[in-house]
Each structure stands twice: as C-alpha cells, then as structure tokens.
Amino acid sequence: MNQPPAIINGGTVVYWSWSDRIPFCEIKGQRIVGLAVCQQEDSHSVLRYACDADWKVYDELPFKDVEVAKVGKSPLYDINTVAWRIAPIPTE
C-alpha cells in the first residue's frame, strides 16, 4: 500500500483508497490503483482524483462536497468497490 502525499494538485487529501492487486481501471495504458478525495485549497470545491502508483493524476471528477465525492459514480470504475481510508492530518 502506498499512502498518498498530503497535497495532490493543490488539494488536501481527505480520503484515499488503494488497490494494487486489481486496479480500479486503466486510463491511457496506466493502471489506476489510487483514488483520492481532495478539498481544493483555493476554493470550496472537492475533486476525486484517479491516480497511478506514484499518485500522478489521470482523471478528476468534481463534487459538491466530500461525502458526495466518496459515493459519486464514475464512468471508469465501480465506486462500490472502493474502501476509503481517512487521510492523516498534515502537520506543519
């Protein structure tokens, strides 16, 4: 399991999931094994990112809040198979 960085694309990771045995999906030939729900720093928007093993973002979906982002459907993977983990609170 590969924990995400505290910040992805300018957003603070609130929840994340990892699936290296069976990827969530493939995008442009990349195995998507990490998902992250992030609260964007510069706005009130919430984005769910689909990432490779290095947490490089290959897809993003906007949501109105964190709870909706955890259950909102994706055309690329089955959200019902995702087991979310709470991200550690970043320390300064």
Secondary structure, 3 states (H helix, E strand, C coil): CCCCCCEECCEEEEEEEECCCCCCEEECCEEECEEEEEEECCCCCEEEEEECCCCCEEEEEEECCHHHHHHCCCCCCCHHHCCCEECCCCCC
